[in-house]
Amino acid sequence: MNYEGADKTLVCIDCKEEFTFTAGEQKFFTERGLMSPRRCPTCRRKRKAQKANEQFNNF
């Protein structure tokens, strides 16, 4: 992904809502070689909490 310096509107693959991928976030992701996010911040938090809960329950 190329950092272009402008905010982008993306659509979450989970909730289908639009969210803003800010220029600063794009720069952060690009500098670290990461792909653009596919989930909105809310769905990312939910998924992270769900994974943490699953790991906790496996112990």
Secondary structure, DSSP 8 states (H G I E B T S, - for coil): ----SS-EEEE-TTT--EEEE-HHHHHHHHHTT----SS-HHHHHHHHHHHHHHHHHT-
